Amino acid sequence: MTECNAQFKKTIRLKMYDAFEAAGFTRFRKEGVDWPLHDGFHAWVGLNTALYPDRVDITPNVGVHVVQIEKLCEFKGGKYPYKYDRRVATYAINIGTLDAVGDERAFAFGPQQSDAFIDAECKRLAHIYATAGLDYARSIASYEALLPLLQEYVDTLGGYPERVASCLYLMGRKREAREFVTDFLARHRDYFEGFAVPFLAKLDEEDLVQT
């Protein structure tokens, strides 16, 4: 019997990504898929994978990756630099919290399961993403829809303040972006300075060009 180890975990993940690719998702890395929507918005897929002595559990997350927002976050340097990565979510939730998915059973894989069962489970998850997952991603695939979701978590840090500022900027609300960044910098200088200083300098430069 196959052992439940790191290699088994990797095998399950690769089978998952194979199923997503077969369902029409774009496979941009060996272990990375998404679904381009429009104007730099991508439906994001996150498969948190936990290895236990007897099984591998998959916790599926869904959301959006917004290229323009994540590229602006690259302004961040200093102590906490940021590098663009297509695998990173701009915003995401556990797909199991969606009403359309609530009754689905959890995804758990063990060495005793047949290849046919594992393949069927991978296809089941890919189908959930291709239906309910894409519906959710499309529902938040605009700056207007995304902004309040990002704002809700801004005090947790973790990239949310940078994304709020970038979202405001991309919506053309540069004055609000400046006010937000200035205020947040005053309260969280150690965390935020690496982003705030170059971002405010960018706004200053654009203001000079316009005058």
C-alpha angles and dihedrals in degrees: 000000000000113000122240097241142121091289091054089049090052091048091054092048093050091049088052093053091046088056092049091050090050089052091058103267119140112251104209095166136019088260101024134083137164140159118241109225111174143310096007095317114128129184102242126220122199122180109189105198125199124190119213130175091260106025151010116240123203119205105192121210128187134192142108137299111205112199096200094050094046092047091054089051087064087079085081114105134143120070095349108035121184127216122193114254124175089209092066121095120229087202131351144164136194105278089220090070091067113103092231091056103039095102096049116113119243122267111247126155130196134181090246092064119098122249088243092056093047092048091049091051091050090052090048092055093046089052092051090053093044091055118023093017095054091043090056094044091051090050091061098034097115133076090240093056094040100049099072091045091054092044091056090066101034095113091056088067107204094133096309097111091052091049093048091052092046092047092052090048093050090049088058092249094127096152091055090046090054093048092048094048093046092050095044091048090056090055101038107025097151093053100034107035094088090061102029099055098054092037093054089045088055090052091048091051092049091049090054092051091052095050 
